[in-house]
Amino acid sequence: MTTLIESEEHKALRSAVAALGKRYGRDYLTRTVAEGKPLTELWTEAGKLGYLGVNLPEEYGGGGGGIAELSIVLEELGAAGSPLLMLVVSPAICGTVISRFGTEDQKSRWLPALADGTRLMAFGITEPDAGSNSHRITTTARKDGTDWLLTGRKVFISGVDMADAVLIVGRTEDACTGRLKPCLFIVPTDAEGFQKNPIDMELNAAEKQFELVLDDVRLPADALVGDEDAGLLQLFAGLNPERIMTAAFAIGMGRYALAKAIEYARDRTVWKAPIGAHQAIAHPLAQAHIDLELARLMMQKAAHLYDAGDDIGAGEAANMAKYAAGEACVKAVDQAVHTLGGNGLTREFGLASLITAARVARIAPVSREMILNYVSHQTLGLPKSY
């Protein structure tokens, strides 16, 4: 059963990562984003300390833990104001898929470098005409002798400019009958026919978003990860950790915003007492804290189920965790900004940029509406409408 009390090892990890995050903080992230640079210094140090690969197998340089440990890392960095979005992608999605389904050569080639952060991998599933409906993926892989030729487009792919390769979700030609049969390919970012185009975003983040164009990208046979006929299982082996880690990202962001609001409410005095003494200020902050704590419980349940090998149970819990964390994050950020009033929109307090960032937790990697569809159909047994 899931324990509601964190182990001493988890508490120690949380404390150590929080200390690392505090050394960098929101000022580091804001300054780096303004310079148009990635968070290289924090990423490198986190890798050297072993935090980037806590979920990967020890025999390949990882920490031997699971998504439960990696979610702690991301949450605490977020709570310090300097989250690493690529933790969701490189070790959580790509590292997990390769460690579970990759060949020995793929594991040896990629996992140690993903664990220490010296190499980074992006993940490509979303397409212009296949957002929530992954059954409409048209990126196609066809055989040419022993090689594969990959053709298609992807959009909103994070961190491609930092990545050495992208784990691309395609489909084999004989899967075009309508039945989803995805395949996963490791595509080097310097491959001939691979083109990345930055998407102009108003989101204030260190990680840039890209459109990918794949024009008959030639790949060797060993670029395929896992079994060609078991792609759906392999795909969801990466998507469940993605949802759990997105929840961690949202919870960390919400905690950061809430901490700023609490600090302000304790000190800001307009009449005779600090504004935090008034229930109109205190109660919404208390509710935001409760919602974040409840979301964390579901995230911990999802991580526990996933790490225990219960993919079906983890699928339901991961979706619920992502939904709860996204809602809690948006409410916490909104209430934090409202608590500070006009100061909540100044650069000095650094909350305004979180308004846009918090919305991401509701939108990506799956919308809250699709999660409600999943729960109503899969959990409640109601008729499917999509």
C-alpha positions in Angstrom: 0.0 0.0 0.0 1.0 3.6 -0.5 2.4 5.2 2.6 1.2 8.7 3.4 4.5 9.5 5.3 7.6 10.1 3.2 10.6 7.9 4.0 13.7 9.4 5.6 15.5 9.0 2.2 12.7 11.0 0.5 12.9 13.7 3.2 16.6 14.0 2.8 16.3 14.2 -1.0 13.7 16.9 -0.7 15.9 18.9 1.7 19.0 18.6 -0.4 17.3 19.6 -3.7 15.6 22.5 -1.9 19.0 23.7 -0.8 20.2 23.5 -4.4 17.2 25.4 -5.7 17.6 28.1 -3.1 21.2 28.7 -4.3 19.8 29.6 -7.7 16.3 30.8 -7.1 13.9 32.8 -9.2 16.4 35.6 -9.9 18.7 33.1 -11.7 15.8 31.9 -13.8 14.6 35.4 -14.6 18.0 36.6 -15.5 18.8 33.6 -17.7 15.5 33.8 -19.5 16.1 37.5 -20.2 19.4 36.6 -21.7 17.8 34.0 -23.9 19.9 31.2 -22.5 19.0 27.7 -21.1 19.4 26.9 -17.4 22.8 25.2 -18.1 24.5 26.0 -14.7 21.6 24.5 -12.7 21.2 21.6 -15.0 24.9 20.8 -14.9 25.1 21.0 -11.1 21.9 18.9 -10.6 23.4 16.3 -12.9 26.7 16.2 -11.0 24.8 15.8 -7.7 22.9 12.8 -9.2 19.4 14.5 -9.1 18.7 14.3 -12.9 18.9 10.5 -12.9 17.4 9.5 -9.6 14.8 7.4 -11.5 17.2 5.6 -13.8 18.9 2.2 -13.1 22.0 2.2 -11.0 23.8 0.0 -13.5 23.6 2.8 -16.0 24.7 5.6 -13.6 21.3 6.4 -12.2 20.0 6.5 -8.6 18.0 3.4 -8.8 14.8 5.1 -7.7 11.7 5.9 -9.6 9.3 8.7 -10.7 8.5 9.2 -7.0 12.1 10.4 -6.4 12.3 12.4 -9.7 9.0 14.2 -8.9 10.5 15.3 -5.6 13.4 16.9 -7.5 11.2 18.8 -9.8 8.8 19.9 -7.2 11.5 21.3 -4.9 13.3 23.1 -7.7 9.9 24.6 -8.7 9.2 25.6 -5.1 12.5 27.5 -5.1 11.5 29.3 -8.3 13.8 27.6 -10.7 12.1 24.5 -12.1 13.8 22.4 -14.9 11.1 21.6 -17.4 13.4 19.2 -19.3 13.3 16.9 -16.2 9.8 16.0 -17.5 11.1 15.1 -20.9 14.7 13.8 -20.8 14.9 11.5 -17.7 11.2 11.0 -17.0 9.8 10.2 -20.5 12.8 9.3 -22.6 14.9 7.8 -19.9 12.0 5.7 -18.6 11.1 4.4 -22.1 14.7 3.5 -23.0 15.3 1.8 -19.6 12.2 -0.3 -19.9 12.2 -1.2 -23.6 15.5 -0.2 -25.1 18.2 -2.6 -26.3 21.4 -3.1 -24.3 23.2 -0.8 -26.7 20.6 1.9 -26.4 20.7 1.8 -22.7 24.5 1.9 -22.5 24.6 4.7 -25.1 22.0 7.0 -23.6 21.1 6.3 -19.9 24.4 7.2 -18.3 24.5 10.5 -20.2 20.9 11.3 -19.5 21.5 10.5 -15.8 24.4 12.9 -15.4 23.0 15.5 -17.7 25.8 15.6 -20.2 23.3 14.6 -23.0 19.7 15.6 -23.3 16.8 14.1 -25.2 13.5 15.8 -26.2 10.2 14.1 -26.9 8.0 14.5 -30.0 4.4 13.4 -30.1 2.1 16.4 -30.8 1.3 17.2 -34.4 -0.6 20.1 -36.1 -3.6 17.9 -36.7 -3.1 15.5 -33.9 -3.1 17.2 -30.5 -5.3 15.4 -28.0 -6.2 12.8 -30.7 -3.0 10.8 -31.0 -4.8 8.4 -33.3 -4.4 11.0 -36.0 -0.6 11.0 -35.9 0.6 11.0 -39.5 4.4 10.9 -39.0 5.2 7.8 -40.9 8.1 5.4 -40.7 8.7 3.1 -43.7 11.4 0.5 -44.2 14.1 1.0 -46.8 16.2 -2.1 -46.6 17.3 -2.4 -43.0 16.9 1.4 -42.5 13.9 3.4 -41.6 12.8 6.6 -43.4 10.8 9.0 -41.1 8.6 11.7 -42.5 6.2 14.1 -40.8 5.8 17.2 -38.6 5.6 17.8 -34.9 4.7 21.0 -33.0 5.3 22.3 -29.4 8.3 20.2 -28.8 10.3 21.5 -25.9 14.0 22.1 -25.7 15.0 20.7 -29.1 17.8 23.3 -29.3 19.4 21.8 -26.2 18.8 18.2 -27.1 21.2 15.7 -28.7 18.2 13.6 -30.0 14.4 13.5 -30.0 12.4 10.5 -29.1 9.8 10.7 -32.0 6.4 9.0 -32.0 5.6 7.8 -35.5 3.6 5.0 -37.0 4.5 2.3 -39.4 2.9 2.4 -42.8 0.7 -0.7 -42.3 -0.8 1.1 -39.3 -2.6 3.5 -41.6 -5.7 1.3 -41.5 -6.9 3.5 -38.6 -5.7 1.4 -35.7 -3.1 3.2 -33.7 0.2 1.5 -33.8 2.8 3.9 -32.7 6.5 3.3 -32.9 9.2 5.2 -31.0 12.5 6.3 -32.7 15.6 8.0 -31.4 16.3 10.7 -34.0 19.6 12.7 -33.7 19.0 16.4 -34.0 21.8 16.7 -36.5 20.3 14.1 -38.8 20.0 15.0 -42.5 16.4 16.0 -43.2 15.7 17.0 -39.6 14.6 20.6 -39.3 13.6 22.6 -36.2 11.8 25.9 -36.3 11.3 28.0 -33.2 7.7 28.9 -32.3 7.2 32.5 -31.1 5.7 32.1 -27.6 4.6 34.7 -25.1 5.4 32.1 -22.4 8.3 33.4 -20.4 10.4 30.2 -20.1 14.0 29.1 -20.5 12.9 26.1 -22.6 11.9 27.1 -26.1 9.2 25.4 -28.2 9.8 24.1 -31.7 8.0 22.8 -34.8 9.9 19.9 -36.3 9.9 18.9 -40.0 11.1 15.4 -40.8 11.8 14.9 -44.5 12.8 11.3 -45.2 15.1 11.2 -42.2 17.2 8.1 -42.6 17.6 6.1 -39.4 19.4 2.8 -38.8 17.4 -0.2 -37.7 18.6 0.3 -34.1 16.9 3.7 -33.9 13.7 1.9 -33.1 13.0 1.6 -29.4 11.3 -1.6 -28.3 9.0 -3.8 -30.4 7.4 -2.4 -33.5 4.2 -4.2 -32.6 4.0 -3.1 -28.9 4.2 0.7 -29.4 1.1 1.6 -27.5 2.3 0.0 -24.3 5.7 1.6 -24.8 4.2 5.0 -25.5 2.1 5.1 -22.3 5.2 4.0 -20.3 6.4 7.5 -21.1 3.1 9.4 -21.0 2.2 8.4 -17.4 5.5 9.7 -16.0 5.0 12.9 -18.1 1.6 13.5 -16.3 3.1 12.8 -12.9 6.0 15.1 -13.5 3.8 17.8 -14.9 1.9 17.6 -11.6 5.2 18.1 -9.7 6.0 21.1 -11.9 2.6 22.6 -11.1 2.8 21.9 -7.4 6.3 23.4 -7.1 5.1 26.5 -9.0 2.1 26.9 -6.8 4.1 26.5 -3.7 6.5 29.2 -4.8 3.7 31.7 -5.5 2.0 30.8 -2.3 5.1 31.4 -0.2 5.6 34.8 -1.8 2.0 35.7 -0.9 2.3 34.5 2.6 5.4 36.5 3.2 3.8 39.6 1.9 0.5 39.0 3.9 2.5 38.7 7.1 4.4 42.0 6.6 2.0 44.3 4.6 0.0 46.5 7.0 -2.7 48.8 5.6 -4.8 49.4 8.7 -3.7 48.3 12.2 -2.8 44.7 11.5 -1.0 42.8 8.7 -3.3 42.0 5.9 -2.8 38.3 6.6 -4.8 38.7 9.8 -7.9 39.3 7.8 -9.9 36.2 6.8 -10.6 37.6 3.3 -6.8 37.3 2.7 -6.0 34.4 5.0 -8.7 31.9 4.0 -8.1 31.9 0.2 -4.4 31.3 0.9 -5.2 28.5 3.3 -7.5 27.0 0.6 -4.7 27.2 -1.9 -2.4 25.4 0.4 -4.9 22.6 1.1 -5.5 22.2 -2.7 -1.8 21.9 -3.3 -1.3 19.3 -0.6 -4.2 17.2 -1.9 -2.8 17.3 -5.4 0.6 16.2 -4.0 -1.1 13.2 -2.3 -2.5 12.1 -5.6 0.8 12.7 -7.4 2.5 10.5 -4.8 -0.1 7.8 -5.2 0.4 7.9 -9.0 4.2 7.7 -8.7 3.9 4.8 -6.2 1.6 2.9 -8.6 3.8 3.5 -11.6 7.0 2.6 -9.8 5.3 -0.6 -8.5 4.6 -1.6 -12.1 0.8 -1.0 -12.0 0.5 0.8 -15.4 -3.3 0.7 -15.4 -3.7 2.1 -11.9 -1.0 4.6 -12.6 -2.8 5.8 -15.7 -5.9 6.8 -13.8 -4.0 8.3 -10.9 -1.5 10.2 -13.1 -4.4 11.8 -15.0 -6.1 12.8 -11.7 -2.8 14.1 -10.3 -2.1 16.2 -13.3 -5.7 17.6 -13.2 -5.6 18.4 -9.5 -2.2 20.0 -9.6 -3.0 22.1 -12.6 -6.2 23.5 -11.0 -4.4 24.0 -7.6 -1.5 25.8 -9.3 -3.7 28.2 -11.3 -5.7 29.1 -8.1 -2.5 29.5 -6.0 -0.9 31.8 -8.5 -4.0 33.8 -9.0 -4.5 34.2 -5.3 -0.9 35.2 -4.8 -1.1 37.9 -7.4 -4.4 39.1 -5.9 -2.9 39.2 -2.4 -0.1 41.5 -3.6 -2.5 43.7 -5.5 -0.6 46.0 -7.9 2.7 44.6 -6.5 1.7 41.2 -7.9 2.2 42.6 -11.4 5.6 44.1 -10.8 8.9 42.6 -11.8 10.2 43.1 -8.3 7.9 40.3 -6.9 8.1 38.1 -10.0 4.6 36.7 -9.9 3.1 38.1 -13.0 5.1 35.8 -15.3 3.6 32.8 -13.5 0.1 33.7 -14.6 0.9 32.5 -18.1 3.1 29.6 -16.9 0.4 28.3 -14.6 -2.0 27.9 -17.5 0.4 25.4 -19.1 -0.4 23.0 -16.3 -4.0 23.0 -17.4 -3.2 22.7 -21.1 -0.2 20.4 -21.5 0.6 17.6 -22.0 -3.2 16.9 -22.0 -6.0 19.3 -21.4 -8.2 19.0 -18.3 -11.2 18.3 -20.6 -9.5 15.2 -22.0 -8.7 14.1 -18.4 -12.4 14.5 -17.5 -13.2 12.4 -20.6 -10.8 9.8 -19.5 -12.1 9.6 -16.0 -15.8 9.6 -17.1 -15.2 6.9 -19.6 -12.5 4.7 -18.1 -13.3 5.1 -14.4 -17.0 5.8 -14.2 -17.9 3.6 -17.2 -20.0 6.3 -18.9 -20.4 6.2 -22.7 -17.5 7.5 -24.8 -18.1 10.8 -26.6 -14.8 11.1 -28.4 
